[in-house]
Amino acid sequence: MLRLVHPAPAGQGTDPPKRRRGSRSAALGLTPEEVRHVRAALRNTARAYGGLDCLSTVMGVPTDTLEGVLYRRKHLPSGTLAIRLACAAGLSVEVVLSGALNPAGRCPTCGHRVGNR
């Protein structure tokens, strides 16, 4: 016996919204404050390493990418770049994203002066 099946009626739209191919989800982007803090941490870490060339080698990122992020030409920093920068700088990712650096000579976890007992 032949049975005719009708397509389901159009509902509330259960499909996710369409994104352009290659574009990132908005949930994965950094806020403008976090972008500013990552750029400042990148500038300071590059200065500590002696330049962007040396830092890019340590991070495993092309120098052009770091220059683009630093000078706002091409790229916005991503979460992955923030993680790699935190590893290279010896900081936590939260410190890189929040910009809350500890004063020199203080323990990063408790705030106690280093060297005093």
Phi and psi restraints in degrees (range 20) as a CNS / XPLOR table:
assign (resid 1 and name C) (resid 2 and name N)
       (resid 2 and name CA) (resid 2 and name C) 1.0 -92.3 20.0 2
assign (resid 2 and name N) (resid 2 and name CA)
       (resid 2 and name C) (resid 3 and name N) 1.0 129.9 20.0 2
assign (resid 2 and name C) (resid 3 and name N)
       (resid 3 and name CA) (resid 3 and name C) 1.0 -120.6 20.0 2
assign (resid 3 and name N) (resid 3 and name CA)
       (resid 3 and name C) (resid 4 and name N) 1.0 131.8 20.0 2
assign (resid 3 and name C) (resid 4 and name N)
       (resid 4 and name CA) (resid 4 and name C) 1.0 -92.2 20.0 2
assign (resid 4 and name N) (resid 4 and name CA)
       (resid 4 and name C) (resid 5 and name N) 1.0 130.3 20.0 2
assign (resid 4 and name C) (resid 5 and name N)
       (resid 5 and name CA) (resid 5 and name C) 1.0 -115.2 20.0 2
assign (resid 5 and name N) (resid 5 and name CA)
       (resid 5 and name C) (resid 6 and name N) 1.0 127.6 20.0 2
assign (resid 5 and name C) (resid 6 and name N)
       (resid 6 and name CA) (resid 6 and name C) 1.0 -92.7 20.0 2
assign (resid 6 and name N) (resid 6 and name CA)
       (resid 6 and name C) (resid 7 and name N) 1.0 146.3 20.0 2
assign (resid 6 and name C) (resid 7 and name N)
       (resid 7 and name CA) (resid 7 and name C) 1.0 -65.4 20.0 2
assign (resid 7 and name N) (resid 7 and name CA)
       (resid 7 and name C) (resid 8 and name N) 1.0 154.2 20.0 2
assign (resid 7 and name C) (resid 8 and name N)
       (resid 8 and name CA) (resid 8 and name C) 1.0 -62.9 20.0 2
assign (resid 8 and name N) (resid 8 and name CA)
       (resid 8 and name C) (resid 9 and name N) 1.0 142.6 20.0 2
assign (resid 8 and name C) (resid 9 and name N)
       (resid 9 and name CA) (resid 9 and name C) 1.0 -66.5 20.0 2
assign (resid 9 and name N) (resid 9 and name CA)
       (resid 9 and name C) (resid 10 and name N) 1.0 152.6 20.0 2
assign (resid 9 and name C) (resid 10 and name N)
       (resid 10 and name CA) (resid 10 and name C) 1.0 -66.7 20.0 2
assign (resid 10 and name N) (resid 10 and name CA)
       (resid 10 and name C) (resid 11 and name N) 1.0 126.5 20.0 2
assign (resid 10 and name C) (resid 11 and name N)
       (resid 11 and name CA) (resid 11 and name C) 1.0 -106.0 20.0 2
assign (resid 11 and name N) (resid 11 and name CA)
       (resid 11 and name C) (resid 12 and name N) 1.0 -140.1 20.0 2
assign (resid 11 and name C) (resid 12 and name N)
       (resid 12 and name CA) (resid 12 and name C) 1.0 -79.7 20.0 2
assign (resid 12 and name N) (resid 12 and name CA)
       (resid 12 and name C) (resid 13 and name N) 1.0 -3.3 20.0 2
assign (resid 12 and name C) (resid 13 and name N)
       (resid 13 and name CA) (resid 13 and name C) 1.0 85.3 20.0 2
assign (resid 13 and name N) (resid 13 and name CA)
       (resid 13 and name C) (resid 14 and name N) 1.0 81.1 20.0 2
assign (resid 13 and name C) (resid 14 and name N)
       (resid 14 and name CA) (resid 14 and name C) 1.0 -85.0 20.0 2
assign (resid 14 and name N) (resid 14 and name CA)
       (resid 14 and name C) (resid 15 and name N) 1.0 -9.8 20.0 2
assign (resid 14 and name C) (resid 15 and name N)
       (resid 15 and name CA) (resid 15 and name C) 1.0 -76.5 20.0 2
assign (resid 15 and name N) (resid 15 and name CA)
       (resid 15 and name C) (resid 16 and name N) 1.0 143.1 20.0 2
assign (resid 15 and name C) (resid 16 and name N)
       (resid 16 and name CA) (resid 16 and name C) 1.0 -67.4 20.0 2
assign (resid 16 and name N) (resid 16 and name CA)
       (resid 16 and name C) (resid 17 and name N) 1.0 156.1 20.0 2
assign (resid 16 and name C) (resid 17 and name N)
       (resid 17 and name CA) (resid 17 and name C) 1.0 -63.6 20.0 2
assign (resid 17 and name N) (resid 17 and name CA)
       (resid 17 and name C) (resid 18 and name N) 1.0 146.5 20.0 2
assign (resid 17 and name C) (resid 18 and name N)
       (resid 18 and name CA) (resid 18 and name C) 1.0 -77.1 20.0 2
assign (resid 18 and name N) (resid 18 and name CA)
       (resid 18 and name C) (resid 19 and name N) 1.0 138.1 20.0 2
assign (resid 18 and name C) (resid 19 and name N)
       (resid 19 and name CA) (resid 19 and name C) 1.0 -117.3 20.0 2
assign (resid 19 and name N) (resid 19 and name CA)
       (resid 19 and name C) (resid 20 and name N) 1.0 156.5 20.0 2
assign (resid 19 and name C) (resid 20 and name N)
       (resid 20 and name CA) (resid 20 and name C) 1.0 -71.1 20.0 2
assign (resid 20 and name N) (resid 20 and name CA)
       (resid 20 and name C) (resid 21 and name N) 1.0 144.5 20.0 2
assign (resid 20 and name C) (resid 21 and name N)
       (resid 21 and name CA) (resid 21 and name C) 1.0 -63.6 20.0 2
assign (resid 21 and name N) (resid 21 and name CA)
       (resid 21 and name C) (resid 22 and name N) 1.0 132.6 20.0 2
assign (resid 21 and name C) (resid 22 and name N)
       (resid 22 and name CA) (resid 22 and name C) 1.0 90.0 20.0 2
assign (resid 22 and name N) (resid 22 and name CA)
       (resid 22 and name C) (resid 23 and name N) 1.0 -7.0 20.0 2
assign (resid 22 and name C) (resid 23 and name N)
       (resid 23 and name CA) (resid 23 and name C) 1.0 -90.5 20.0 2
assign (resid 23 and name N) (resid 23 and name CA)
       (resid 23 and name C) (resid 24 and name N) 1.0 148.0 20.0 2
assign (resid 23 and name C) (resid 24 and name N)
       (resid 24 and name CA) (resid 24 and name C) 1.0 -84.1 20.0 2
assign (resid 24 and name N) (resid 24 and name CA)
       (resid 24 and name C) (resid 25 and name N) 1.0 155.2 20.0 2
assign (resid 24 and name C) (resid 25 and name N)
       (resid 25 and name CA) (resid 25 and name C) 1.0 -68.8 20.0 2
assign (resid 25 and name N) (resid 25 and name CA)
       (resid 25 and name C) (resid 26 and name N) 1.0 146.1 20.0 2
assign (resid 25 and name C) (resid 26 and name N)
       (resid 26 and name CA) (resid 26 and name C) 1.0 -65.6 20.0 2
assign (resid 26 and name N) (resid 26 and name CA)
       (resid 26 and name C) (resid 27 and name N) 1.0 -25.3 20.0 2
assign (resid 26 and name C) (resid 27 and name N)
       (resid 27 and name CA) (resid 27 and name C) 1.0 -70.8 20.0 2
assign (resid 27 and name N) (resid 27 and name CA)
       (resid 27 and name C) (resid 28 and name N) 1.0 -20.9 20.0 2
assign (resid 27 and name C) (resid 28 and name N)
       (resid 28 and name CA) (resid 28 and name C) 1.0 -90.6 20.0 2
assign (resid 28 and name N) (resid 28 and name CA)
       (resid 28 and name C) (resid 29 and name N) 1.0 -9.2 20.0 2
assign (resid 28 and name C) (resid 29 and name N)
       (resid 29 and name CA) (resid 29 and name C) 1.0 -78.7 20.0 2
assign (resid 29 and name N) (resid 29 and name CA)
       (resid 29 and name C) (resid 30 and name N) 1.0 160.7 20.0 2
assign (resid 29 and name C) (resid 30 and name N)
       (resid 30 and name CA) (resid 30 and name C) 1.0 -93.9 20.0 2
assign (resid 30 and name N) (resid 30 and name CA)
       (resid 30 and name C) (resid 31 and name N) 1.0 151.8 20.0 2
assign (resid 30 and name C) (resid 31 and name N)
       (resid 31 and name CA) (resid 31 and name C) 1.0 -73.0 20.0 2
assign (resid 31 and name N) (resid 31 and name CA)
       (resid 31 and name C) (resid 32 and name N) 1.0 162.2 20.0 2
assign (resid 31 and name C) (resid 32 and name N)
       (resid 32 and name CA) (resid 32 and name C) 1.0 -57.9 20.0 2
assign (resid 32 and name N) (resid 32 and name CA)
       (resid 32 and name C) (resid 33 and name N) 1.0 -35.1 20.0 2
assign (resid 32 and name C) (resid 33 and name N)
       (resid 33 and name CA) (resid 33 and name C) 1.0 -67.2 20.0 2
assign (resid 33 and name N) (resid 33 and name CA)
       (resid 33 and name C) (resid 34 and name N) 1.0 -41.9 20.0 2
assign (resid 33 and name C) (resid 34 and name N)
       (resid 34 and name CA) (resid 34 and name C) 1.0 -65.3 20.0 2
assign (resid 34 and name N) (resid 34 and name CA)
       (resid 34 and name C) (resid 35 and name N) 1.0 -37.8 20.0 2
assign (resid 34 and name C) (resid 35 and name N)
       (resid 35 and name CA) (resid 35 and name C) 1.0 -61.2 20.0 2
assign (resid 35 and name N) (resid 35 and name CA)
       (resid 35 and name C) (resid 36 and name N) 1.0 -42.9 20.0 2
assign (resid 35 and name C) (resid 36 and name N)
       (resid 36 and name CA) (resid 36 and name C) 1.0 -63.9 20.0 2
assign (resid 36 and name N) (resid 36 and name CA)
       (resid 36 and name C) (resid 37 and name N) 1.0 -41.1 20.0 2
assign (resid 36 and name C) (resid 37 and name N)
       (resid 37 and name CA) (resid 37 and name C) 1.0 -68.7 20.0 2
assign (resid 37 and name N) (resid 37 and name CA)
       (resid 37 and name C) (resid 38 and name N) 1.0 -38.6 20.0 2
assign (resid 37 and name C) (resid 38 and name N)
       (resid 38 and name CA) (resid 38 and name C) 1.0 -65.1 20.0 2
assign (resid 38 and name N) (resid 38 and name CA)
       (resid 38 and name C) (resid 39 and name N) 1.0 -41.4 20.0 2
assign (resid 38 and name C) (resid 39 and name N)
       (resid 39 and name CA) (resid 39 and name C) 1.0 -64.0 20.0 2
assign (resid 39 and name N) (resid 39 and name CA)
       (resid 39 and name C) (resid 40 and name N) 1.0 -39.7 20.0 2
assign (resid 39 and name C) (resid 40 and name N)
       (resid 40 and name CA) (resid 40 and name C) 1.0 -66.5 20.0 2
assign (resid 40 and name N) (resid 40 and name CA)
       (resid 40 and name C) (resid 41 and name N) 1.0 -41.8 20.0 2
assign (resid 40 and name C) (resid 41 and name N)
       (resid 41 and name CA) (resid 41 and name C) 1.0 -66.3 20.0 2
assign (resid 41 and name N) (resid 41 and name CA)
       (resid 41 and name C) (resid 42 and name N) 1.0 -36.3 20.0 2
assign (resid 41 and name C) (resid 42 and name N)
       (resid 42 and name CA) (resid 42 and name C) 1.0 -64.9 20.0 2
assign (resid 42 and name N) (resid 42 and name CA)
       (resid 42 and name C) (resid 43 and name N) 1.0 -43.0 20.0 2
assign (resid 42 and name C) (resid 43 and name N)
       (resid 43 and name CA) (resid 43 and name C) 1.0 -63.3 20.0 2
assign (resid 43 and name N) (resid 43 and name CA)
       (resid 43 and name C) (resid 44 and name N) 1.0 -45.1 20.0 2
assign (resid 43 and name C) (resid 44 and name N)
       (resid 44 and name CA) (resid 44 and name C) 1.0 -69.7 20.0 2
assign (resid 44 and name N) (resid 44 and name CA)
       (resid 44 and name C) (resid 45 and name N) 1.0 -38.8 20.0 2
assign (resid 44 and name C) (resid 45 and name N)
       (resid 45 and name CA) (resid 45 and name C) 1.0 -69.2 20.0 2
assign (resid 45 and name N) (resid 45 and name CA)
       (resid 45 and name C) (resid 46 and name N) 1.0 -38.7 20.0 2
assign (resid 45 and name C) (resid 46 and name N)
       (resid 46 and name CA) (resid 46 and name C) 1.0 -63.0 20.0 2
assign (resid 46 and name N) (resid 46 and name CA)
       (resid 46 and name C) (resid 47 and name N) 1.0 -38.2 20.0 2
assign (resid 46 and name C) (resid 47 and name N)
       (resid 47 and name CA) (resid 47 and name C) 1.0 -65.0 20.0 2
assign (resid 47 and name N) (resid 47 and name CA)
       (resid 47 and name C) (resid 48 and name N) 1.0 -38.3 20.0 2
assign (resid 47 and name C) (resid 48 and name N)
       (resid 48 and name CA) (resid 48 and name C) 1.0 -69.6 20.0 2
assign (resid 48 and name N) (resid 48 and name CA)
       (resid 48 and name C) (resid 49 and name N) 1.0 -34.4 20.0 2
assign (resid 48 and name C) (resid 49 and name N)
       (resid 49 and name CA) (resid 49 and name C) 1.0 -82.5 20.0 2
assign (resid 49 and name N) (resid 49 and name CA)
       (resid 49 and name C) (resid 50 and name N) 1.0 -12.6 20.0 2
assign (resid 49 and name C) (resid 50 and name N)
       (resid 50 and name CA) (resid 50 and name C) 1.0 98.4 20.0 2
assign (resid 50 and name N) (resid 50 and name CA)
       (resid 50 and name C) (resid 51 and name N) 1.0 10.8 20.0 2
assign (resid 50 and name C) (resid 51 and name N)
       (resid 51 and name CA) (resid 51 and name C) 1.0 141.0 20.0 2
assign (resid 51 and name N) (resid 51 and name CA)
       (resid 51 and name C) (resid 52 and name N) 1.0 166.8 20.0 2
assign (resid 51 and name C) (resid 52 and name N)
       (resid 52 and name CA) (resid 52 and name C) 1.0 -69.4 20.0 2
assign (resid 52 and name N) (resid 52 and name CA)
       (resid 52 and name C) (resid 53 and name N) 1.0 -28.5 20.0 2
assign (resid 52 and name C) (resid 53 and name N)
       (resid 53 and name CA) (resid 53 and name C) 1.0 -62.7 20.0 2
assign (resid 53 and name N) (resid 53 and name CA)
       (resid 53 and name C) (resid 54 and name N) 1.0 -47.5 20.0 2
assign (resid 53 and name C) (resid 54 and name N)
       (resid 54 and name CA) (resid 54 and name C) 1.0 -67.3 20.0 2
assign (resid 54 and name N) (resid 54 and name CA)
       (resid 54 and name C) (resid 55 and name N) 1.0 -42.2 20.0 2
assign (resid 54 and name C) (resid 55 and name N)
       (resid 55 and name CA) (resid 55 and name C) 1.0 -65.0 20.0 2
assign (resid 55 and name N) (resid 55 and name CA)
       (resid 55 and name C) (resid 56 and name N) 1.0 -39.1 20.0 2
assign (resid 55 and name C) (resid 56 and name N)
       (resid 56 and name CA) (resid 56 and name C) 1.0 -65.3 20.0 2
assign (resid 56 and name N) (resid 56 and name CA)
       (resid 56 and name C) (resid 57 and name N) 1.0 -34.0 20.0 2
assign (resid 56 and name C) (resid 57 and name N)
       (resid 57 and name CA) (resid 57 and name C) 1.0 -66.6 20.0 2
assign (resid 57 and name N) (resid 57 and name CA)
       (resid 57 and name C) (resid 58 and name N) 1.0 -42.8 20.0 2
assign (resid 57 and name C) (resid 58 and name N)
       (resid 58 and name CA) (resid 58 and name C) 1.0 -65.6 20.0 2
assign (resid 58 and name N) (resid 58 and name CA)
       (resid 58 and name C) (resid 59 and name N) 1.0 -41.4 20.0 2
assign (resid 58 and name C) (resid 59 and name N)
       (resid 59 and name CA) (resid 59 and name C) 1.0 -79.6 20.0 2
assign (resid 59 and name N) (resid 59 and name CA)
       (resid 59 and name C) (resid 60 and name N) 1.0 -21.4 20.0 2
assign (resid 59 and name C) (resid 60 and name N)
       (resid 60 and name CA) (resid 60 and name C) 1.0 77.1 20.0 2
assign (resid 60 and name N) (resid 60 and name CA)
       (resid 60 and name C) (resid 61 and name N) 1.0 32.6 20.0 2
assign (resid 60 and name C) (resid 61 and name N)
       (resid 61 and name CA) (resid 61 and name C) 1.0 -124.2 20.0 2
assign (resid 61 and name N) (resid 61 and name CA)
       (resid 61 and name C) (resid 62 and name N) 1.0 141.6 20.0 2
assign (resid 61 and name C) (resid 62 and name N)
       (resid 62 and name CA) (resid 62 and name C) 1.0 -60.6 20.0 2
assign (resid 62 and name N) (resid 62 and name CA)
       (resid 62 and name C) (resid 63 and name N) 1.0 146.6 20.0 2
assign (resid 62 and name C) (resid 63 and name N)
       (resid 63 and name CA) (resid 63 and name C) 1.0 -61.7 20.0 2
assign (resid 63 and name N) (resid 63 and name CA)
       (resid 63 and name C) (resid 64 and name N) 1.0 -35.8 20.0 2
assign (resid 63 and name C) (resid 64 and name N)
       (resid 64 and name CA) (resid 64 and name C) 1.0 -61.7 20.0 2
assign (resid 64 and name N) (resid 64 and name CA)
       (resid 64 and name C) (resid 65 and name N) 1.0 -36.1 20.0 2
assign (resid 64 and name C) (resid 65 and name N)
       (resid 65 and name CA) (resid 65 and name C) 1.0 -65.9 20.0 2
assign (resid 65 and name N) (resid 65 and name CA)
       (resid 65 and name C) (resid 66 and name N) 1.0 -44.3 20.0 2
assign (resid 65 and name C) (resid 66 and name N)
       (resid 66 and name CA) (resid 66 and name C) 1.0 -65.0 20.0 2
assign (resid 66 and name N) (resid 66 and name CA)
       (resid 66 and name C) (resid 67 and name N) 1.0 -40.0 20.0 2
assign (resid 66 and name C) (resid 67 and name N)
       (resid 67 and name CA) (resid 67 and name C) 1.0 -64.1 20.0 2
assign (resid 67 and name N) (resid 67 and name CA)
       (resid 67 and name C) (resid 68 and name N) 1.0 -40.5 20.0 2
assign (resid 67 and name C) (resid 68 and name N)
       (resid 68 and name CA) (resid 68 and name C) 1.0 -63.3 20.0 2
assign (resid 68 and name N) (resid 68 and name CA)
       (resid 68 and name C) (resid 69 and name N) 1.0 -39.8 20.0 2
assign (resid 68 and name C) (resid 69 and name N)
       (resid 69 and name CA) (resid 69 and name C) 1.0 -69.8 20.0 2
assign (resid 69 and name N) (resid 69 and name CA)
       (resid 69 and name C) (resid 70 and name N) 1.0 -42.4 20.0 2
assign (resid 69 and name C) (resid 70 and name N)
       (resid 70 and name CA) (resid 70 and name C) 1.0 -70.3 20.0 2
assign (resid 70 and name N) (resid 70 and name CA)
       (resid 70 and name C) (resid 71 and name N) 1.0 -41.1 20.0 2
assign (resid 70 and name C) (resid 71 and name N)
       (resid 71 and name CA) (resid 71 and name C) 1.0 -100.2 20.0 2
assign (resid 71 and name N) (resid 71 and name CA)
       (resid 71 and name C) (resid 72 and name N) 1.0 11.9 20.0 2
assign (resid 71 and name C) (resid 72 and name N)
       (resid 72 and name CA) (resid 72 and name C) 1.0 59.5 20.0 2
assign (resid 72 and name N) (resid 72 and name CA)
       (resid 72 and name C) (resid 73 and name N) 1.0 29.1 20.0 2
assign (resid 72 and name C) (resid 73 and name N)
       (resid 73 and name CA) (resid 73 and name C) 1.0 -84.6 20.0 2
assign (resid 73 and name N) (resid 73 and name CA)
       (resid 73 and name C) (resid 74 and name N) 1.0 -56.0 20.0 2
assign (resid 73 and name C) (resid 74 and name N)
       (resid 74 and name CA) (resid 74 and name C) 1.0 -112.6 20.0 2
assign (resid 74 and name N) (resid 74 and name CA)
       (resid 74 and name C) (resid 75 and name N) 1.0 -49.7 20.0 2
assign (resid 74 and name C) (resid 75 and name N)
       (resid 75 and name CA) (resid 75 and name C) 1.0 -113.5 20.0 2
assign (resid 75 and name N) (resid 75 and name CA)
       (resid 75 and name C) (resid 76 and name N) 1.0 149.5 20.0 2
assign (resid 75 and name C) (resid 76 and name N)
       (resid 76 and name CA) (resid 76 and name C) 1.0 -95.7 20.0 2
assign (resid 76 and name N) (resid 76 and name CA)
       (resid 76 and name C) (resid 77 and name N) 1.0 145.5 20.0 2
assign (resid 76 and name C) (resid 77 and name N)
       (resid 77 and name CA) (resid 77 and name C) 1.0 -67.0 20.0 2
assign (resid 77 and name N) (resid 77 and name CA)
       (resid 77 and name C) (resid 78 and name N) 1.0 146.1 20.0 2
assign (resid 77 and name C) (resid 78 and name N)
       (resid 78 and name CA) (resid 78 and name C) 1.0 -106.7 20.0 2
assign (resid 78 and name N) (resid 78 and name CA)
       (resid 78 and name C) (resid 79 and name N) 1.0 173.3 20.0 2
assign (resid 78 and name C) (resid 79 and name N)
       (resid 79 and name CA) (resid 79 and name C) 1.0 -64.9 20.0 2
assign (resid 79 and name N) (resid 79 and name CA)
       (resid 79 and name C) (resid 80 and name N) 1.0 -36.5 20.0 2
assign (resid 79 and name C) (resid 80 and name N)
       (resid 80 and name CA) (resid 80 and name C) 1.0 -64.5 20.0 2
assign (resid 80 and name N) (resid 80 and name CA)
       (resid 80 and name C) (resid 81 and name N) 1.0 -40.5 20.0 2
assign (resid 80 and name C) (resid 81 and name N)
       (resid 81 and name CA) (resid 81 and name C) 1.0 -64.5 20.0 2
assign (resid 81 and name N) (resid 81 and name CA)
       (resid 81 and name C) (resid 82 and name N) 1.0 -38.5 20.0 2
assign (resid 81 and name C) (resid 82 and name N)
       (resid 82 and name CA) (resid 82 and name C) 1.0 -64.5 20.0 2
assign (resid 82 and name N) (resid 82 and name CA)
       (resid 82 and name C) (resid 83 and name N) 1.0 -37.7 20.0 2
assign (resid 82 and name C) (resid 83 and name N)
       (resid 83 and name CA) (resid 83 and name C) 1.0 -66.6 20.0 2
assign (resid 83 and name N) (resid 83 and name CA)
       (resid 83 and name C) (resid 84 and name N) 1.0 -46.2 20.0 2
assign (resid 83 and name C) (resid 84 and name N)
       (resid 84 and name CA) (resid 84 and name C) 1.0 -63.9 20.0 2
assign (resid 84 and name N) (resid 84 and name CA)
       (resid 84 and name C) (resid 85 and name N) 1.0 -38.1 20.0 2
assign (resid 84 and name C) (resid 85 and name N)
       (resid 85 and name CA) (resid 85 and name C) 1.0 -65.8 20.0 2
assign (resid 85 and name N) (resid 85 and name CA)
       (resid 85 and name C) (resid 86 and name N) 1.0 -40.7 20.0 2
assign (resid 85 and name C) (resid 86 and name N)
       (resid 86 and name CA) (resid 86 and name C) 1.0 -63.4 20.0 2
assign (resid 86 and name N) (resid 86 and name CA)
       (resid 86 and name C) (resid 87 and name N) 1.0 -40.1 20.0 2
assign (resid 86 and name C) (resid 87 and name N)
       (resid 87 and name CA) (resid 87 and name C) 1.0 -65.5 20.0 2
assign (resid 87 and name N) (resid 87 and name CA)
       (resid 87 and name C) (resid 88 and name N) 1.0 -42.2 20.0 2
assign (resid 87 and name C) (resid 88 and name N)
       (resid 88 and name CA) (resid 88 and name C) 1.0 -68.1 20.0 2
assign (resid 88 and name N) (resid 88 and name CA)
       (resid 88 and name C) (resid 89 and name N) 1.0 -34.7 20.0 2
assign (resid 88 and name C) (resid 89 and name N)
       (resid 89 and name CA) (resid 89 and name C) 1.0 -86.0 20.0 2
assign (resid 89 and name N) (resid 89 and name CA)
       (resid 89 and name C) (resid 90 and name N) 1.0 -12.0 20.0 2
assign (resid 89 and name C) (resid 90 and name N)
       (resid 90 and name CA) (resid 90 and name C) 1.0 74.9 20.0 2
assign (resid 90 and name N) (resid 90 and name CA)
       (resid 90 and name C) (resid 91 and name N) 1.0 28.9 20.0 2
assign (resid 90 and name C) (resid 91 and name N)
       (resid 91 and name CA) (resid 91 and name C) 1.0 -117.0 20.0 2
assign (resid 91 and name N) (resid 91 and name CA)
       (resid 91 and name C) (resid 92 and name N) 1.0 168.3 20.0 2
assign (resid 91 and name C) (resid 92 and name N)
       (resid 92 and name CA) (resid 92 and name C) 1.0 -84.1 20.0 2
assign (resid 92 and name N) (resid 92 and name CA)
       (resid 92 and name C) (resid 93 and name N) 1.0 159.5 20.0 2
assign (resid 92 and name C) (resid 93 and name N)
       (resid 93 and name CA) (resid 93 and name C) 1.0 -64.5 20.0 2
assign (resid 93 and name N) (resid 93 and name CA)
       (resid 93 and name C) (resid 94 and name N) 1.0 -34.7 20.0 2
assign (resid 93 and name C) (resid 94 and name N)
       (resid 94 and name CA) (resid 94 and name C) 1.0 -62.8 20.0 2
assign (resid 94 and name N) (resid 94 and name CA)
       (resid 94 and name C) (resid 95 and name N) 1.0 -37.5 20.0 2
assign (resid 94 and name C) (resid 95 and name N)
       (resid 95 and name CA) (resid 95 and name C) 1.0 -68.1 20.0 2
assign (resid 95 and name N) (resid 95 and name CA)
       (resid 95 and name C) (resid 96 and name N) 1.0 -40.1 20.0 2
assign (resid 95 and name C) (resid 96 and name N)
       (resid 96 and name CA) (resid 96 and name C) 1.0 -65.9 20.0 2
assign (resid 96 and name N) (resid 96 and name CA)
       (resid 96 and name C) (resid 97 and name N) 1.0 -42.6 20.0 2
assign (resid 96 and name C) (resid 97 and name N)
       (resid 97 and name CA) (resid 97 and name C) 1.0 -76.6 20.0 2
assign (resid 97 and name N) (resid 97 and name CA)
       (resid 97 and name C) (resid 98 and name N) 1.0 -31.3 20.0 2
assign (resid 97 and name C) (resid 98 and name N)
       (resid 98 and name CA) (resid 98 and name C) 1.0 -91.0 20.0 2
assign (resid 98 and name N) (resid 98 and name CA)
       (resid 98 and name C) (resid 99 and name N) 1.0 -22.4 20.0 2
assign (resid 98 and name C) (resid 99 and name N)
       (resid 99 and name CA) (resid 99 and name C) 1.0 77.2 20.0 2
assign (resid 99 and name N) (resid 99 and name CA)
       (resid 99 and name C) (resid 100 and name N) 1.0 13.0 20.0 2
assign (resid 99 and name C) (resid 100 and name N)
       (resid 100 and name CA) (resid 100 and name C) 1.0 -91.1 20.0 2
assign (resid 100 and name N) (resid 100 and name CA)
       (resid 100 and name C) (resid 101 and name N) 1.0 83.6 20.0 2
assign (resid 100 and name C) (resid 101 and name N)
       (resid 101 and name CA) (resid 101 and name C) 1.0 -83.9 20.0 2
assign (resid 101 and name N) (resid 101 and name CA)
       (resid 101 and name C) (resid 102 and name N) 1.0 147.8 20.0 2
assign (resid 101 and name C) (resid 102 and name N)
       (resid 102 and name CA) (resid 102 and name C) 1.0 -83.1 20.0 2
assign (resid 102 and name N) (resid 102 and name CA)
       (resid 102 and name C) (resid 103 and name N) 1.0 151.9 20.0 2
assign (resid 102 and name C) (resid 103 and name N)
       (resid 103 and name CA) (resid 103 and name C) 1.0 -63.3 20.0 2
assign (resid 103 and name N) (resid 103 and name CA)
       (resid 103 and name C) (resid 104 and name N) 1.0 152.8 20.0 2
assign (resid 103 and name C) (resid 104 and name N)
       (resid 104 and name CA) (resid 104 and name C) 1.0 -63.8 20.0 2
assign (resid 104 and name N) (resid 104 and name CA)
       (resid 104 and name C) (resid 105 and name N) 1.0 138.4 20.0 2
assign (resid 104 and name C) (resid 105 and name N)
       (resid 105 and name CA) (resid 105 and name C) 1.0 84.8 20.0 2
assign (resid 105 and name N) (resid 105 and name CA)
       (resid 105 and name C) (resid 106 and name N) 1.0 13.0 20.0 2
assign (resid 105 and name C) (resid 106 and name N)
       (resid 106 and name CA) (resid 106 and name C) 1.0 -116.4 20.0 2
assign (resid 106 and name N) (resid 106 and name CA)
       (resid 106 and name C) (resid 107 and name N) 1.0 147.3 20.0 2
assign (resid 106 and name C) (resid 107 and name N)
       (resid 107 and name CA) (resid 107 and name C) 1.0 -70.1 20.0 2
assign (resid 107 and name N) (resid 107 and name CA)
       (resid 107 and name C) (resid 108 and name N) 1.0 132.7 20.0 2
assign (resid 107 and name C) (resid 108 and name N)
       (resid 108 and name CA) (resid 108 and name C) 1.0 -69.6 20.0 2
assign (resid 108 and name N) (resid 108 and name CA)
       (resid 108 and name C) (resid 109 and name N) 1.0 -19.4 20.0 2
assign (resid 108 and name C) (resid 109 and name N)
       (resid 109 and name CA) (resid 109 and name C) 1.0 -94.6 20.0 2
assign (resid 109 and name N) (resid 109 and name CA)
       (resid 109 and name C) (resid 110 and name N) 1.0 -43.7 20.0 2
assign (resid 109 and name C) (resid 110 and name N)
       (resid 110 and name CA) (resid 110 and name C) 1.0 -110.5 20.0 2
assign (resid 110 and name N) (resid 110 and name CA)
       (resid 110 and name C) (resid 111 and name N) 1.0 -17.3 20.0 2
assign (resid 110 and name C) (resid 111 and name N)
       (resid 111 and name CA) (resid 111 and name C) 1.0 87.9 20.0 2
assign (resid 111 and name N) (resid 111 and name CA)
       (resid 111 and name C) (resid 112 and name N) 1.0 2.1 20.0 2
assign (resid 111 and name C) (resid 112 and name N)
       (resid 112 and name CA) (resid 112 and name C) 1.0 -71.2 20.0 2
assign (resid 112 and name N) (resid 112 and name CA)
       (resid 112 and name C) (resid 113 and name N) 1.0 145.0 20.0 2
assign (resid 112 and name C) (resid 113 and name N)
       (resid 113 and name CA) (resid 113 and name C) 1.0 -64.7 20.0 2
assign (resid 113 and name N) (resid 113 and name CA)
       (resid 113 and name C) (resid 114 and name N) 1.0 131.3 20.0 2
assign (resid 113 and name C) (resid 114 and name N)
       (resid 114 and name CA) (resid 114 and name C) 1.0 -74.7 20.0 2
assign (resid 114 and name N) (resid 114 and name CA)
       (resid 114 and name C) (resid 115 and name N) 1.0 133.1 20.0 2
assign (resid 114 and name C) (resid 115 and name N)
       (resid 115 and name CA) (resid 115 and name C) 1.0 100.2 20.0 2
assign (resid 115 and name N) (resid 115 and name CA)
       (resid 115 and name C) (resid 116 and name N) 1.0 -22.7 20.0 2
assign (resid 115 and name C) (resid 116 and name N)
       (resid 116 and name CA) (resid 116 and name C) 1.0 -93.7 20.0 2
assign (resid 116 and name N) (resid 116 and name CA)
       (resid 116 and name C) (resid 117 and name N) 1.0 148.6 20.0 2
